[in-house]
Amino acid sequence: MQNFAKNVDVLTQGLKAGISGLMNLASQGSDPNSGVFFVNFNQDCTSLAVGTKTGYRLFSLNSVDHLEQIYENDAEDICIVERLFSSSLVAVVSLSSPRKLKVCHFKKGTEICNYSYSNTILAVKLNRSRLVVCLEESLYIHNIRDMKVLHTIRDTPPNPSGLCTLSVNSDCCYLAYPGSNTIGEVQIFDTINLHAKTMIPAHDSPLAALAFSTSGTKVATASEKGTVIRVFLVNDGTKLYEFRRGVKRCVSISSLAFSIDSNFLCCSSNTETVHVFKLEEPREELRRVPSENQGWMGYLSKAVSASANYLPSQVTTVFSQGRAFATVHLPFQGLRNVCAITVIQKVLRLLVASADGYLYVYNLDPNEGGDCTLLKQHRI
C-alpha cells in the first residue's frame, strides 16, 4: 500500500482539475452492435475511457483530427472503467464479476488491489483524495492513498442507476447523491471531514443527473422529467441559475457537465439535441445602481416585475428561466451518451461519446453560441 500511495503522489502531481462525465451503458439505451458498455471522460477531459464486451480502451483527447489510442486491454468484459486524471491508475469492474473492484496500473499491466462488495457496483468515482464506490443502497468512501475504507453511507434511498458524482477538487471534496427516490433531493456529503453537508431540494421529480463545477462550489441538477436544469451553491443550497432544456415530457437526461472555467454547462439526453447553457453573471453596474437611476431599463424592469404579479406562477417561472446558448444536433436519438466541454488545441470544443461507438467533436463559439458544427467523428 505504501508503493500505491507513492505511485499516486508521483502520477497525480501537477495534474489540473477539470470536468468529468460518465455513462454506464450496460443497462438501457446501449447499442448491441457496437459492443460498448461504458464510456466516460476523465476528470480534466484529457482522455476518454471505453468499456466493451472484450475489454477496455483509453484514448487521448489532445487533437481534433486524430484520436490516439494509448492503451487497450482485452482480458474481460468491462462495464465500468475510471481513470485517475492522466495517470496510469484505473479502476475497473467487469460484467462477469460485478461486485469486485480492481485498481490497476495499466502501463505496468499490474493489479494494485481489489475489493469485493455485498452487491453490484453501479458507479465508481475518483479524485486525488478519494475513491467512491456506489451500490444501490450504500456508498463506500476509500482513501485513495491506501484504499482503506474511511466511511460507509448505508441505507441510502434506492438508487438503481448508481447516480452520484464526486468533485474533482480535493479542497472541496464533496460527494453528491440522491437524498430521496420520490423527489429530487440532493444530498451533499463532505468526504474529507466525513459528514453530511447540505440537503438541496432541487426538483419535484426524482433526480436523473448531477455534476459539480471544477471548483466544487456549484452543483448542477436535472430530474427525471428532464425539462429544467438548475445550478446551486454547494455551501448553502442557494439556487443560482435555472435553465429550460425543453418542454417535451419523458426526456431521459444522459449527462450534465461544466466547462473547466464553469462558464458553460452542457446537457445531453435521449433526444437528438445537446443543449449548452451560459452561466452569465449580472453586470456589475446593474447590481450597484438602484433601478430608478437606470432610465429606460429600470422602467422596463419595474414593468415586467409588476405585470408578473398578475400572471400564474408557472408562467412567470418560464419567463425567468434561461434558454440554451448553443445547441448540437446529433445524428442519432434514443441512445445513451455523455457530453463534455473542453479546450483542445486552445479552442473550445463540445464532445459527445455515444453508445453507437463513436466520439463526436463539435465547434462551440464562446461568444456567438448558436448551432455547433460537427468537426470530426471518431470510432471508439
Secondary structure, DSSP 4 states (H G I P E B T S, - for coil): -HHHHHHHHHHHTTPPP---EEEE-SSSS--TTTTEEEEEE-TTSSEEEEEETTEEEEEE-S-SS--EEEEEE-SS-EEEEEE-TTSSEEEEEESSSTTEEEEEETTTTEEEEEEE-SS---EEEE-SSEEEEEETTEEEEEETTT--EEEEEESPPP-TT---EE-S-STT-EEEEES-SSSEEEEEEETTTTEEEEEEEEESSPEEEEEE-TTSSEEEEEESS-SEEEEEETTT--EEEEEE--S-SS--EEEEEE-TTSSEEEEEESSSEEEEEE-PPPPHHHHHS-GGGSHHHHHHHHHHHHHHTTS-HHHHHHHHSB--SEEEE-S--SS-EEEEEEEETTEEEEEEEETTSEEEEEE--TTT-EEPPEEEEEE-
